[in-house]
């Protein structure tokens, strides 16, 4: 069970790494894959919901921060 979860999450992170800034669509797709992987690994639904809410909050906060940084620096924001 954990091997399968590890493989799915590792594959997801491998696909996402090196992309730079992720779009909202990329984040939605990645979170969907994480949710499915966790549920298939029999993680309790309340735990999955709480994790997904926190992950979305962090991803949104990070993208907002990068957007402000990019606007301030004339397109020279850090990745």
N, C-alpha and C positions, 0 to 999 in steps of 0.2 A: 504494500500500500504506500509506504513512504518513499520507496524507490520510484514508483510511478509518479508521485507528486513531485519529487525532486527532478526527475527527467523533464516533466512538463514545464515546471517553472524555470529550469535551467535553459531549456529551448526557447522559452519566451524571452528571457533576459538576453540570450545570445542574439536573437533577432532584433531586439530593441537597442542593444549597445551599438555605439558608433553612429547613430542617427542624428545626434545633436539634439536640438529642441524637438519635442514631440508635439504633434497637433492634438487638439481635443479628441479627434477621431481615433488617433493612435492610443491615447490614454483609455478611452472607452473600450476599445477592442482588447487591450492588454488586461484591463480590469475584468472584463467578461471572461477571458481565458483563465485568469486566476480564480475567479468565483467558481467556475465549472470544475477546475482542478481540485479545489478545496472540497467542494461538495462530493465529488467522485471519490475523494479520499476519506469520506465519512466524517468530515469535520462538522460539528453541530451548527445548525443554521443560525442561531443567534450569534455565535462566534464569527461565522462568515460575514454576517451583516455588519457587525461592529468593525471587523477588519476592513471591509470594503468601504465603509463610511470614512474611516480614518485614512485609508490609502487615497481615496478620492480627494479628501480635504488637503492632504499633503501635496498631492500632484497638482491640484489647482493653485494652492498657495505658491508653490515653486514656479509654476508657469506665469502667475501674476507678477512675481518678483522679477523674473527674467524679462518680462515685457516692460516693466518700469525701467529696469536697468538698461535695456536696449534703447528705449526712447530717450533716456537721459544722455546716453553716450553716442548718439548719432549712429546707431546700428552696430556698435562695437561691444555688445553685451557678452558676458562670459557664458560658456556652456557648462 
